[in-house]
Amino acid sequence: MIEEMDRRDPLPRGNDDMSLPEGKTCGDCVHCRRCTLMFGHIPEDQSCDWSPSRFRPIPTGEPQ
């Protein structure tokens, strides 16, 4: 488990095609688990490493 002091600040939104929709974070995306495990993202990130962003919201009722 990651120690609290080892946790980084979330990637903020920018003015580019990598920013997630306003008010959304990686935790709201269907790809969150894969990106956090493989690419080091955290659910609080507001910017995507894929360009353009591949953010896809979790459908209502689908477990995260």
Buried (B, 14 or more C-beta within 10 A) or exposed (E): EEEEEEEEEBBEBEEEEBBBEEEBBBBBBBBBBEBBEEEEBBBEBBBBBEEEBEBEEBEEEEEE
